[in-house]
Amino acid sequence: PKEDSKRVMTFANEGDYISFRHHVFVKVNNKEVQLAEVGPRFEMRLYEIKLGTVELKAADTEWVLRPYQRTARKRDRL
């Protein structure tokens, strides 16, 4: 990071969503910093985790989101 940079990017995990935010900070004094949210923000939902790097075509899948995987108990009610 640059020493004179004033922008901070935040990745926060809440529930099953990853929130991405841009903040600008200003030092008030030696112990206090004020944050102001600016610019684009979005939320991502994880759908797959693969072992390895992006370049690997044959990477093993560690986890996959399957929203309708456990619906056997609900079928009687629907």
KEKOLGU-57131 format. One line per 5 residues: number of its first residue (from 1); their letters; for each residue z negated, x, y negated of N, C-alpha, C. Coordinates in steps of 0.2 Angstrom, whole numbers, plus 5000, padded with zeros to 4 digits. Layout:
BEGIN
NUM	a	Z X Y Z X Y Z X Y; ...
//
This chain:
BEGIN
1	pkeds	5000 5004 5006 5000 5000 5000 5000 5004 4994; 5003 5002 4989 5003 5005 4982 4996 5004 4979; 4994 5009 4975 4988 5009 4972 4988 5004 4966; 4993 5003 4962 4994 4999 4957 4996 4992 4959; 4997 4990 4965 4999 4983 4967 4993 4978 4966
6	krvmt	4995 4972 4964 4990 4967 4963 4991 4961 4967; 4996 4961 4972 4997 4956 4976 4994 4957 4983; 4991 4952 4986 4988 4952 4993 4991 4946 4997; 4993 4948 5003 4995 4942 5008 4990 4941 5013; 4988 4935 5014 4983 4933 5019 4986 4929 5025
11	faneg	4984 4931 5031 4985 4928 5037 4979 4925 5039; 4978 4918 5040 4972 4915 5042 4973 4911 5048; 4969 4912 5053 4970 4907 5059 4965 4902 5059; 4967 4896 5058 4963 4890 5058 4966 4885 5063; 4962 4883 5068 4964 4879 5074 4969 4883 5078
16	dyisf	4975 4879 5078 4981 4883 5082 4986 4884 5077; 4985 4885 5070 4989 4886 5065 4988 4893 5062; 4993 4897 5060 4992 4903 5056 4995 4901 5049; 4990 4902 5044 4992 4900 5037 4993 4907 5034; 4999 4907 5030 5001 4912 5026 5001 4911 5019
21	rhhvf	4997 4915 5015 4996 4914 5008 4998 4920 5004; 5000 4920 4998 5001 4925 4993 4995 4924 4988; 4992 4930 4986 4987 4930 4981 4988 4936 4976; 4986 4934 4970 4986 4940 4965 4978 4941 4963; 4976 4947 4963 4969 4948 4961 4968 4952 4955
26	vkvnn	4963 4951 4951 4961 4954 4945 4954 4956 4946; 4952 4962 4944 4945 4965 4945 4942 4963 4938; 4936 4959 4939 4932 4957 4933 4928 4963 4931; 4924 4966 4936 4920 4972 4935 4920 4976 4941; 4915 4980 4942 4915 4984 4948 4914 4981 4954
31	kevql	4910 4975 4954 4909 4972 4960 4912 4965 4961; 4916 4962 4956 4919 4956 4957 4926 4956 4956; 4929 4952 4960 4937 4951 4960 4938 4944 4960; 4943 4942 4956 4946 4935 4956 4952 4934 4959; 4953 4929 4963 4960 4928 4967 4963 4922 4964
36	aevgp	4970 4922 4963 4973 4917 4961 4979 4916 4966; 4980 4910 4969 4985 4909 4974 4992 4908 4970; 4997 4912 4972 5004 4911 4969 5009 4911 4975; 5015 4909 4973 5021 4910 4977 5021 4906 4983; 5025 4908 4988 5027 4904 4994 5021 4904 4999
41	rfemr	5019 4898 5002 5014 4898 5007 5017 4893 5012; 5015 4895 5018 5017 4891 5024 5012 4891 5030; 5013 4887 5035 5009 4887 5041 5014 4888 5047; 5011 4892 5052 5015 4893 5058 5011 4890 5064; 5014 4887 5068 5011 4886 5075 5014 4890 5080
46	lyeik	5009 4893 5084 5011 4898 5089 5014 4894 5095; 5020 4896 5098 5023 4892 5103 5024 4897 5109; 5024 4904 5108 5025 4908 5114 5022 4915 5112; 5019 4918 5117 5017 4925 5117 5020 4929 5122; 5024 4934 5120 5027 4938 5125 5024 4945 5125
51	lgtve	5024 4948 5131 5021 4955 5132 5027 4960 5130; 5026 4965 5126 5031 4970 5124 5033 4969 5117; 5039 4972 5115 5041 4972 5109 5047 4967 5108; 5050 4966 5102 5055 4962 5101 5062 4964 5104; 5063 4971 5105 5069 4973 5108 5069 4972 5115
56	lkaad	5064 4971 5119 5064 4970 5126 5067 4963 5128; 5072 4963 5132 5075 4957 5134 5071 4954 5140; 5069 4958 5144 5065 4955 5150 5058 4956 5149; 5055 4954 5143 5048 4954 5142 5044 4948 5146; 5039 4950 5149 5035 4945 5152 5032 4940 5147
61	tewvl	5032 4933 5149 5029 4928 5145 5021 4928 5147; 5017 4929 5142 5010 4928 5143 5007 4921 5142; 5010 4918 5137 5007 4911 5135 5013 4907 5132; 5014 4900 5134 5019 4896 5131 5015 4889 5129; 5017 4887 5124 5015 4880 5122 5018 4875 5126
66	rpyqr	5014 4871 5129 5017 4865 5133 5013 4859 5131; 5015 4855 5126 5011 4850 5123 5011 4844 5128; 5015 4843 5133 5015 4837 5137 5013 4840 5144; 5009 4845 5145 5008 4848 5151 5002 4844 5155; 4997 4842 5151 4992 4838 5155 4991 4831 5153
71	tarkr	4996 4827 5155 4997 4820 5153 4996 4815 5159; 4994 4818 5165 4993 4814 5171 4988 4808 5170; 4982 4810 5166 4977 4805 5165 4979 4800 5160; 4983 4801 5156 4985 4797 5150 4991 4792 5153; 4994 4793 5158 5000 4789 5160 4997 4782 5162
76	drl	4991 4781 5165 4989 4775 5167 4988 4770 5160; 4986 4774 5155 4984 4770 5149 4991 4768 5145; 4996 4772 5146 5002 4771 5142 5005 4765 5145
//
